[in-house]
Amino acid sequence: MNAVQSAFIRYLFGTLLFAPLYWQLLRSRRYPARVELHMLRGAVHGVGVMLWFYAMARLPIAEVTAIGFTAPIFITVGAALFLGERLQRRRITAVAIGFVGALVILRPGVEAIQLGALAQLGAAPLFACSMIVAKRLSHTESSAAIVGYLSLFVSIVLAIPAMLVWRTPTPEELFWLFMTAVVATAGHYALTKAFECADLTMLQPFTFLQLVWAALLGFYVFNEVPDLWTWIGGAIIVGSASYIAHREAQLRRAQKPRA
């Protein structure tokens, strides 16, 4: 299936999952406070999703995920420029170490760059922009509204391009795209809740853990056997995320007022 059509159907299912939310908002006449930010995020995220689906169809899951780890660099810098977050040394170090782990797995230069890799490289800054806007929206909007409006506006953005390449999907394709929508929407909701509780720069090292899960799923579902470099890079990534989690927990305990 064409990447644009796959992305459209996935987000259309996501929109249907939030139908009760839309109905409740219409009945109460409660509309988003920053609708222009929701629309901007939908447009940017929609293009990123098309590129991501294109890459996923052409590269192993672990490789797509690893290339996507250029996004935390854009997020860390963007959060400092647009959200006023402090670029603390330990956070920058953790992101840099996690990125090194991704490079260990990719080993750039060993293989020729494919179109799928270029597509994912293009998607990374777009997803970074989407997350920065989501963090901004978390100050005024609920997590459900942020995720729900994203599904709606991405569906609108992708509708016309999807119609241009449309073919009738099989029941099996619809089933897997629906399951993708369910799992991705749940994950996106959890991510948005995290935005309410912590700085974007603090959260970025945890995104590198996706590579560990991607390698495991690639092995068990698609028989993609991770090589030694994947395990070495994964260990570096886990170490980076564990370090930042430990340091942030220490700081939070130190900042709590004592009775």
Secondary structure, DSSP 8 states (H G I E B T S, - for coil): --HHHHHHHHHHHHHHHTHHHHHHHHHHT---TTHHHHHHHHHHHHHHHHHHHHHHTTS-HHHHHHHGGGHHHHHHHHHHHHS-----HHHHHHHHHHHHHHHHHH-TTSS---HHHHHHHHHHHHHHHHHHHHHHHTTTS-HHHHHHHHHHHHHHHHHHHHHHT-----HHHHHHHHHHHHHHHHHHHHHHHHHHHS-HHHHHHHHTHHHHHHHHHHHHHH-----HHHHHHHHHHHHHHHHHHHHHHHHHHHHS---
